[in-house]
Amino acid sequence: MKFKKRVKLSNKFYARDSKVVAKELLGKILVRVINDKILKSKIVETEAYYDEKDPASRACLNGDLRETMKMGAGIILVYGVHNNWLINFVTGNLGEASAVLIRALEPLNFEGSTKGPGLLTKSLKIDKNFHKNNLLDSNSLWVENCKNKTNFEIAESFRVGVKKDLSIKLRFYIKGNKWVSKKCIKDKNQKI
């Protein structure tokens, strides 16, 4: 299948600090090609993860996930949690473990349930076959800039569903977007 000229995000975009990439992915367009259909969705929620010093990171585990997180910027990391596939994009420098989890998407030209990391992979038919592929080389999954740039406010919170977290907020989402997976979670030290 031939595509019109596409402008994928570059390696330089992903080869930065995970927190920076997680914030800057918001509003970008995730493109998925399934059976010659081009499905587009806006990234509306992300989480940043770091190396083995990050208690919620897959890098704390030895083995394939940790090694994949060290492979280099733009590599796709897919792993299973509670019978769901979760998709991450490796960030930072080669040999340093870091990645961004895609938590929620806003469908732009299709209908689907994408309010959560397991739901969005089901809707877009993303599975372990994408693991270790490169976003820059893929003809079936990539990220590009949004043509219709809109202003939005970025909200931050602690990451969702982790037993131990770092003391900094590493979950980012477009404030007020109805496709975000969870409403704002109160800060651990904030009085309710």
Backbone bond lengths (Angstrom), bond angles and torsions (degrees), N, CA, C in turn:
res aa  C-N    CA-C-N  psi(-1)  N-CA   C-N-CA  omega(-1)  CA-C   N-CA-C  phi
1 M - - - 1.447 - - 1.521 109.62 -
2 K 1.318 116.82 132.04 1.464 120.86 178.43 1.525 108.57 -95.90
3 F 1.324 114.94 141.15 1.449 121.48 178.38 1.511 109.33 -114.52
4 K 1.326 114.50 153.25 1.456 118.14 168.91 1.515 106.40 -62.09
5 K 1.317 115.72 163.04 1.457 118.56 -179.66 1.528 109.90 -52.67
6 R 1.331 116.42 125.59 1.452 120.92 178.78 1.517 108.96 -113.52
7 V 1.282 114.40 145.16 1.451 119.90 -179.40 1.521 108.20 -113.95
8 K 1.314 115.18 90.60 1.454 121.01 178.06 1.524 109.07 -73.26
9 L 1.316 116.01 151.89 1.451 119.29 173.11 1.530 107.89 -63.74
10 S 1.292 116.92 144.62 1.469 122.00 -174.55 1.525 112.05 -83.89
11 N 1.307 114.74 168.61 1.458 121.90 174.66 1.525 110.01 -58.19
12 K 1.327 117.24 -37.30 1.472 120.95 179.88 1.523 111.42 -60.08
13 F 1.327 116.71 -34.69 1.461 119.89 179.10 1.528 110.25 -60.15
14 Y 1.327 117.48 -46.51 1.462 121.84 -176.25 1.530 112.64 -80.44
15 A 1.331 118.05 -22.03 1.463 122.25 -174.61 1.536 111.07 -83.74
16 R 1.325 115.31 49.08 1.458 121.51 178.70 1.524 109.31 -137.10
17 D 1.316 116.69 178.71 1.452 122.29 179.51 1.533 110.36 -55.64
18 S 1.311 116.24 137.58 1.458 122.82 -176.95 1.533 112.51 -56.52
19 K 1.311 117.48 -39.51 1.464 121.39 -179.83 1.533 110.96 -64.33
20 V 1.313 117.09 -40.89 1.466 121.96 178.65 1.526 110.22 -65.58
21 V 1.316 116.72 -46.80 1.470 121.40 -179.97 1.528 110.11 -62.97
22 A 1.335 117.38 -42.69 1.468 121.00 -179.80 1.527 111.18 -58.29
23 K 1.320 116.91 -42.89 1.470 120.70 178.76 1.527 111.03 -68.28
24 E 1.323 116.57 -43.54 1.458 120.10 -174.55 1.529 113.55 -77.71
25 L 1.329 118.02 -13.87 1.464 120.10 173.29 1.528 111.65 -72.58
26 L 1.325 116.82 -22.84 1.463 120.25 179.76 1.525 109.70 -61.41
27 G 1.325 115.36 131.10 1.459 120.71 -178.47 1.517 114.21 88.16
28 K 1.342 117.64 -13.01 1.461 121.30 176.31 1.534 108.72 -75.55
29 I 1.323 116.43 164.21 1.458 122.24 -175.72 1.535 110.28 -106.50
30 L 1.323 115.34 122.37 1.461 121.27 172.74 1.524 106.61 -89.51
31 V 1.318 116.00 124.29 1.466 121.95 -178.37 1.527 108.48 -110.28
32 R 1.316 115.97 129.09 1.470 122.33 178.64 1.517 108.24 -129.00
33 V 1.336 116.55 127.31 1.458 121.41 178.32 1.528 107.95 -104.55
34 I 1.351 115.08 122.54 1.465 121.80 178.07 1.517 107.67 -130.50
35 N 1.326 116.65 118.50 1.469 121.54 179.57 1.536 112.41 49.50
36 D 1.299 116.34 51.22 1.470 124.02 178.90 1.526 114.14 66.06
37 K 1.321 118.32 7.98 1.463 121.35 174.40 1.521 108.61 -99.23
38 I 1.315 116.51 133.94 1.457 121.65 179.09 1.525 108.42 -98.90
39 L 1.319 115.79 112.65 1.461 121.98 178.72 1.522 108.59 -102.46
40 K 1.336 115.25 128.59 1.462 120.15 -178.77 1.521 109.81 -120.41
41 S 1.336 114.48 139.70 1.456 120.26 177.07 1.522 109.48 -145.95
42 K 1.324 114.36 147.81 1.469 120.43 179.18 1.521 109.14 -88.04
43 I 1.316 116.76 134.36 1.462 121.56 176.41 1.527 107.54 -76.62
44 V 1.350 116.35 121.22 1.465 120.30 -175.65 1.527 113.54 -119.03
45 E 1.337 117.64 -8.45 1.463 120.22 -179.62 1.524 110.19 -155.07
46 T 1.336 115.37 134.80 1.465 121.62 -178.29 1.531 109.99 -142.27
47 E 1.327 115.58 165.29 1.465 121.94 170.82 1.523 108.71 -138.86
48 A 1.319 116.30 141.00 1.465 122.59 178.54 1.530 109.72 -97.21
49 Y 1.330 115.67 141.55 1.461 122.43 177.71 1.523 109.58 -133.46
50 Y 1.333 115.25 148.46 1.458 121.15 -176.85 1.523 111.92 -121.53
51 D 1.312 115.41 -158.44 1.467 122.83 -173.65 1.525 112.71 -75.84
52 E 1.337 115.36 -162.66 1.460 121.26 -175.11 1.528 113.81 -65.11
53 K 1.329 118.38 -11.53 1.469 120.98 175.71 1.530 111.63 -81.54
54 D 1.314 116.71 -9.42 1.461 122.82 177.07 1.529 107.25 -92.39
55 P 1.344 118.67 109.38 1.470 120.12 -173.33 1.523 114.85 -63.58
56 A 1.321 118.70 -18.63 1.465 121.34 -179.75 1.524 112.85 -95.67
57 S 1.320 117.35 -2.59 1.458 121.69 -174.60 1.523 113.07 -82.70
58 R 1.319 115.72 147.34 1.468 121.56 173.77 1.526 110.41 -68.18
59 A 1.315 117.52 -13.74 1.463 120.76 177.53 1.524 111.70 -71.19
60 C 1.340 117.18 -14.21 1.468 120.19 176.18 1.524 111.40 -69.43
61 L 1.304 115.77 -21.46 1.459 121.04 178.94 1.523 109.07 -91.72
62 N 1.298 116.72 139.81 1.464 119.06 173.68 1.515 108.47 -75.30
63 G 1.303 116.87 159.55 1.453 119.39 174.41 1.512 114.21 112.02
64 D 1.332 114.70 -157.19 1.455 122.95 -170.38 1.529 114.02 -60.31
65 L 1.328 118.39 -43.03 1.463 120.00 -176.38 1.521 111.59 -64.35
66 R 1.317 116.13 -43.46 1.469 120.20 177.68 1.531 110.36 -63.02
67 E 1.311 116.30 -45.24 1.471 120.14 -179.02 1.527 111.17 -65.55
68 T 1.331 117.64 -36.58 1.463 120.93 177.98 1.521 110.12 -65.50
69 M 1.337 117.31 -39.60 1.465 120.70 178.58 1.530 112.27 -63.56
70 K 1.317 117.29 -18.33 1.469 121.94 179.40 1.526 112.87 -96.78
71 M 1.331 117.46 -1.98 1.466 120.94 -171.89 1.522 114.53 -68.19
72 G 1.287 117.98 -29.20 1.455 119.56 -179.86 1.510 112.43 132.52
73 A 1.289 115.09 158.50 1.462 123.14 -173.60 1.527 112.19 -59.90
74 G 1.337 115.25 135.06 1.461 121.31 176.36 1.516 115.16 93.45
75 I 1.321 117.47 -4.12 1.466 120.54 177.29 1.523 108.83 -76.02
76 I 1.317 116.83 142.21 1.462 122.31 178.62 1.525 108.60 -89.64
77 L 1.323 115.59 130.88 1.461 122.55 177.72 1.525 107.37 -115.42
78 V 1.326 117.21 120.03 1.465 121.93 179.05 1.524 108.15 -124.12
79 Y 1.327 115.58 130.03 1.461 120.08 175.96 1.521 109.11 -144.48
80 G 1.325 116.01 162.47 1.451 121.38 -176.68 1.515 113.07 -99.65
81 V 1.341 115.88 139.74 1.460 123.59 173.38 1.528 107.12 -140.62
82 H 1.321 117.16 125.73 1.467 122.35 178.50 1.540 111.74 50.72
83 N 1.302 117.01 47.76 1.468 123.33 179.36 1.525 114.26 62.75
84 N 1.321 116.62 24.15 1.465 122.27 175.90 1.521 109.63 -126.36
85 W 1.316 115.45 146.22 1.460 120.13 172.80 1.526 108.29 -87.92
86 L 1.328 116.61 140.00 1.458 122.83 175.40 1.518 108.00 -119.83
87 I 1.333 116.01 138.31 1.456 120.12 -178.19 1.524 110.53 -111.02
88 N 1.322 114.28 134.42 1.461 123.52 178.96 1.520 108.49 -130.71
89 F 1.318 115.70 156.69 1.458 121.60 173.32 1.522 108.11 -116.90
90 V 1.319 116.45 126.18 1.455 121.62 -179.69 1.532 108.78 -69.41
91 T 1.323 115.01 138.81 1.464 121.95 -178.07 1.529 109.88 -125.98
92 G 1.309 115.77 177.49 1.458 121.05 173.20 1.517 113.75 77.79
93 N 1.324 114.26 -159.60 1.461 122.15 -176.12 1.519 112.04 -92.69
94 L 1.319 115.39 152.12 1.455 121.92 175.73 1.529 109.54 -53.92
95 G 1.317 117.12 131.64 1.456 122.07 178.64 1.516 114.52 91.62
96 E 1.335 117.03 -10.36 1.463 121.09 176.98 1.523 108.31 -107.77
97 A 1.322 117.12 126.24 1.463 120.61 -177.55 1.523 111.59 -79.43
98 S 1.329 116.06 118.32 1.469 121.62 171.79 1.523 108.56 -164.30
99 A 1.331 114.84 152.48 1.460 119.85 -178.27 1.526 109.94 -161.74
100 V 1.337 114.90 165.01 1.458 122.18 176.07 1.524 108.22 -119.81
101 L 1.330 115.92 126.28 1.459 122.28 174.64 1.522 108.33 -85.53
102 I 1.319 116.24 132.70 1.456 120.98 173.31 1.531 106.49 -88.70
103 R 1.344 116.73 113.03 1.468 121.77 -174.37 1.518 114.05 -94.31
104 A 1.328 118.76 -32.71 1.463 120.03 -178.02 1.520 110.87 -158.09
105 L 1.337 114.54 149.62 1.466 122.73 -179.31 1.524 109.66 -131.48
106 E 1.322 115.73 152.58 1.462 121.78 171.90 1.523 107.87 -107.08
107 P 1.340 118.47 110.11 1.466 120.13 179.96 1.530 110.65 -60.68
108 L 1.326 116.95 135.70 1.461 121.01 -178.46 1.520 112.71 -106.08
109 N 1.336 117.71 -35.56 1.463 120.01 -177.10 1.533 112.85 -132.96
110 F 1.319 116.26 22.77 1.462 121.41 177.92 1.520 108.51 -154.05
111 E 1.312 116.14 165.76 1.459 121.21 175.45 1.518 108.29 -105.45
112 G 1.317 115.59 135.48 1.448 119.43 179.51 1.512 110.22 -175.15
113 S 1.315 115.75 160.72 1.457 121.89 177.48 1.519 107.98 -92.49
114 T 1.329 116.79 108.60 1.469 120.88 -174.09 1.528 112.16 -129.62
115 K 1.344 116.93 22.24 1.471 122.62 -179.63 1.519 110.61 -89.22
116 G 1.279 117.63 58.75 1.449 122.47 178.63 1.510 110.20 156.25
117 P 1.339 117.11 152.45 1.467 120.01 -174.16 1.518 115.00 -63.94
118 G 1.342 117.93 -34.15 1.465 120.22 177.75 1.517 112.19 -77.44
119 L 1.313 116.50 -35.17 1.462 120.93 179.46 1.525 111.72 -68.57
120 L 1.321 116.71 -41.62 1.467 118.57 -177.19 1.521 112.05 -67.77
121 T 1.331 118.08 -34.03 1.465 118.90 177.65 1.524 111.19 -69.60
122 K 1.333 116.79 -33.98 1.474 119.61 175.95 1.522 110.37 -66.18
123 S 1.331 116.82 -46.69 1.472 121.04 -178.61 1.523 112.06 -61.51
124 L 1.323 116.51 -35.67 1.467 120.77 -176.71 1.527 112.88 -100.21
125 K 1.332 116.29 8.16 1.465 121.03 179.01 1.535 111.98 52.27
126 I 1.314 114.84 50.01 1.466 121.72 176.44 1.519 107.26 -101.78
127 D 1.334 115.87 124.30 1.455 120.38 -178.79 1.528 109.97 -137.93
128 K 1.310 115.87 -166.99 1.478 121.63 -175.21 1.534 112.32 -62.67
129 N 1.329 118.07 -17.53 1.466 119.93 177.99 1.534 112.62 -63.08
130 F 1.333 117.47 -20.07 1.467 121.04 178.46 1.527 112.39 -84.58
131 H 1.327 116.47 -14.59 1.465 121.61 -176.61 1.535 111.13 -56.54
132 K 1.303 115.67 128.47 1.475 126.18 178.67 1.530 113.79 74.30
133 N 1.326 118.37 4.83 1.462 119.56 172.08 1.518 108.63 -74.91
134 N 1.319 116.04 163.51 1.459 121.19 -179.46 1.523 109.47 -107.38
135 L 1.329 116.33 126.91 1.471 121.06 178.39 1.525 112.00 -57.65
136 L 1.318 117.08 -30.45 1.459 121.32 -175.86 1.526 112.20 -74.70
137 D 1.329 117.06 -24.92 1.466 121.61 -177.49 1.527 113.28 -102.11
138 S 1.317 117.57 -13.39 1.457 121.54 -171.80 1.524 112.56 -74.31
139 N 1.329 115.42 139.68 1.458 121.87 173.20 1.524 111.52 -102.64
140 S 1.346 116.83 3.54 1.456 119.30 -179.81 1.529 113.45 -121.18
141 L 1.336 117.30 -8.18 1.461 120.84 178.66 1.522 108.98 -157.64
142 W 1.329 116.26 125.84 1.459 120.69 176.24 1.521 109.48 -160.16
143 V 1.335 115.80 173.08 1.462 122.04 178.06 1.517 107.87 -123.14
144 E 1.344 114.91 138.92 1.464 119.84 178.36 1.525 109.30 -137.83
145 N 1.320 115.54 165.75 1.465 120.80 177.28 1.518 110.03 -68.56
146 C 1.314 115.31 152.85 1.459 121.28 176.68 1.526 108.37 -81.69
147 K 1.335 117.07 130.09 1.462 121.07 179.43 1.521 111.03 -69.88
148 N 1.317 116.41 -38.65 1.464 121.93 179.81 1.520 109.18 -96.18
149 K 1.297 116.43 79.62 1.465 121.59 -176.29 1.527 109.91 -64.43
150 T 1.312 116.04 125.37 1.457 120.68 176.78 1.522 109.09 -121.26
151 N 1.306 115.61 149.76 1.460 119.80 177.12 1.519 109.47 -84.14
152 F 1.306 115.81 142.33 1.461 120.68 176.85 1.515 107.87 -153.39
153 E 1.318 113.82 160.54 1.455 120.20 178.51 1.522 108.79 -97.74
154 I 1.320 116.33 136.09 1.463 121.39 178.27 1.526 108.72 -94.30
155 A 1.318 116.01 124.43 1.465 122.08 174.79 1.523 108.27 -99.48
156 E 1.318 116.00 153.76 1.468 122.20 -178.90 1.522 109.44 -129.16
157 S 1.325 115.44 148.19 1.461 120.62 172.79 1.527 107.73 -155.15
158 F 1.317 114.85 178.17 1.451 118.96 172.57 1.526 108.05 -74.83
159 R 1.314 117.48 158.62 1.454 121.82 -175.85 1.530 111.66 -66.85
160 V 1.305 115.27 154.08 1.463 122.48 -174.13 1.528 110.60 -90.18
161 G 1.321 117.05 136.51 1.460 121.86 170.19 1.511 116.37 71.10
162 V 1.324 117.95 20.95 1.462 119.70 178.35 1.531 108.96 -103.37
163 K 1.327 116.15 142.49 1.462 120.19 -179.44 1.517 111.31 -75.20
164 K 1.327 115.96 -41.66 1.466 121.67 177.28 1.514 107.12 -125.01
165 D 1.325 116.03 138.24 1.458 120.42 -178.70 1.521 109.44 -130.99
166 L 1.297 116.24 163.21 1.455 121.88 172.84 1.529 108.13 -76.19
167 S 1.303 116.67 167.94 1.471 120.59 -177.58 1.530 112.38 -82.76
168 I 1.328 117.85 1.73 1.461 120.69 178.07 1.529 109.73 -110.84
169 K 1.332 115.38 151.93 1.460 120.71 -179.65 1.523 109.44 -79.01
170 L 1.326 116.01 124.57 1.463 120.97 -176.79 1.524 112.86 -126.29
171 R 1.322 117.09 13.78 1.469 121.94 173.52 1.530 107.04 -108.42
172 F 1.339 115.20 131.47 1.461 120.68 -176.18 1.520 108.78 -130.89
173 Y 1.325 115.87 140.40 1.453 119.43 179.48 1.524 110.68 -153.08
174 I 1.321 115.06 159.86 1.460 120.78 178.17 1.521 107.49 -78.25
175 K 1.317 115.13 114.54 1.463 121.27 -177.10 1.526 110.08 -60.03
176 G 1.342 115.38 131.13 1.451 121.79 177.41 1.519 115.43 82.82
177 N 1.332 118.45 -3.14 1.458 120.33 179.25 1.528 109.86 -75.24
178 K 1.327 117.30 128.53 1.465 121.25 -175.25 1.532 113.51 -72.43
179 W 1.319 117.95 -9.21 1.462 120.78 -178.88 1.528 113.19 -92.73
180 V 1.325 117.97 -4.08 1.460 121.37 178.31 1.524 108.76 -62.52
181 S 1.327 117.09 141.01 1.469 121.06 -171.06 1.519 114.24 -71.40
182 K 1.309 117.69 -37.16 1.466 121.02 -177.83 1.520 108.51 -137.00
183 K 1.311 115.03 144.83 1.461 119.33 174.81 1.524 108.53 -67.18
184 C 1.301 116.04 166.77 1.465 121.17 -177.82 1.523 110.77 -53.83
185 I 1.293 114.82 129.98 1.454 121.65 177.82 1.525 106.87 -93.39
186 K 1.307 117.27 132.31 1.463 121.15 -178.75 1.522 109.99 -62.26
187 D 1.318 114.77 144.23 1.462 119.82 176.56 1.525 109.29 -60.81
188 K 1.316 115.72 149.40 1.462 120.75 -178.74 1.523 111.30 -59.34
189 N 1.325 118.28 -34.85 1.467 121.89 -176.71 1.521 112.69 -96.67
190 Q 1.320 117.77 -1.07 1.452 120.87 -176.21 1.528 110.48 -83.91
191 K 1.322 115.83 137.89 1.467 120.11 177.14 1.520 107.84 -79.42
192 I 1.314 116.47 136.91 1.466 121.21 -179.30 1.515 109.89 -91.68
